[in-house]
Amino acid sequence: MTSVLLLGDSIRMHYQPVVRQELGPDFEVRGPAENCATSRNLLANLERWALAAPASIIHVNAGLHDLRYDPVRTRRSSRSANTRRTSARSSPACASARTQD
C-alpha cells in the first residue's frame, strides 16, 4: 500500500477526505489532526508529523498564513527558506519509505 501524507493548513484539512476517496483503497492517506498553519509551524513540527512515520508521498500545502502581516510570526521573506528546509528534511523520509515498499 502506498502511504500519502498531506501537510498543510485548514484547506488541506478540508480536501484530505476527498483525496482519500479519490485515491481509493490502494493508498493510505493521512495527515495531522491539527492545522499546520504557517511554514514556520510546519517546519517546527515536521519531526512529529512526518518523520516519525515515513510516507511514500508527502504533499505540502502551507504558506498562506505566512502572507499576512504579523511581525511576531513568520515574515514573508522567511517563507521560501522554511519551504526549502521542509523539503530537505522530508526528502529522506520519502526516500526511505520508497526503499521499504
Secondary structure, DSSP 4 states (H G I P E B T S, - for coil): -EEEEEEESHHHHHHHHHHHHHH-TTEEEE--SS---SHHHHHHTHIIIIITS--SEEEEE--GGGGS--TTS--HHHHHHHHHHHHHHHHHHHHHHHHH-
